[in-house]
Amino acid sequence: MSDPTRVVFSTSAYCYHDGAILLVQHKLHGWVPPGGEVEVNETPRQAVVRELHEELGWRLDEHYQFGLANNLTCGPSEILDYDEHPAGPKGLHCNFSFLVAAATRVIRPCDKFAGYGWFTPNTIVQSLKNNGVHLARVFGLFGSAGGSAHDR
C-alpha cells in the first residue's frame, strides 16, 4: 500500500535521434525511458542532466535547451509531461518528463539495465506494451518517423 504522506519526485528523458526514441530495459521496471529520482536540493532539470550522465554516459551542458531542437517544443519550463501515480511503499510518485534531442545513438549503459533499444513509431507498438501514452505523444510531436526497429 502507498504511503500517502510521502512524495517522491523523479524525472524521465525521452531521447530521440533520427526518428527513434531510446528506451532502456531496466532490470526491475522493464522498458522505460532513462531517468530517476530527484535528489535533495536538486531541481528536476538538474536531476535529468545527472541521470543522463549516470545512466547513459552523456554529458549535457548546463544550458542545454530540452525539446527545442528541430523546432520541437515541450511547453512551459521545458517539461514534456508531468504525471502522478501511487508507487507502493514509496508513496506518491511525481514524474517530470523531458524531451532530449540526442546527438548520437551511442550510449554507455549503466549496470541497472539488461539492454536498450532505439524504437520507431512503427516498431514500438509491436515491441512494447508499457509507456504507450507518453511515447505516442512524443512521436506525435515530430510526425511519422521511419527507420529500423531498434539498434542494440
C-alpha positions, 0 to 999 in steps of 0.5 A: 500500500502507498504511503500517502504522506510521502512524495517522491519526485523523479524525472524521465528523458525521452531521447530521440535521434533520427526518428527513434526514441531510446528506451532502456530495459531496466532490470526491475521496471522493464522498458522505460525511458532513462531517468530517476529520482530527484535528489535533495536540493536538486531541481528536476532539470538538474536531476535529468542532466545527472541521470543522463550522465549516470545512466547513459554516459552523456554529458549535457551542458548546463544550458542545454535547451530540452525539446527545442531542437528541430523546432520541437517544443515541450511547453512551459519550463521545458517539461514534456509531461508531468504525471502522478501515480501511487508507487507502493511503499514509496508513496506518491510518485511525481514524474517530470518528463523531458524531451532530449534531442540526442546527438548520437545513438551511442550510449554507455549503459549503466549496470541497472539495465539488461539492454536498450533499444532505439524504437520507431513509431512503427516498431514500438507498438509491436515491441512494447506494451508499457509507456504507450501514452507518453511515447505516442505523444512524443512521436506525435510531436515530430510526425511519422518517423521511419527507420529500423526497429531498434539498434542494440 
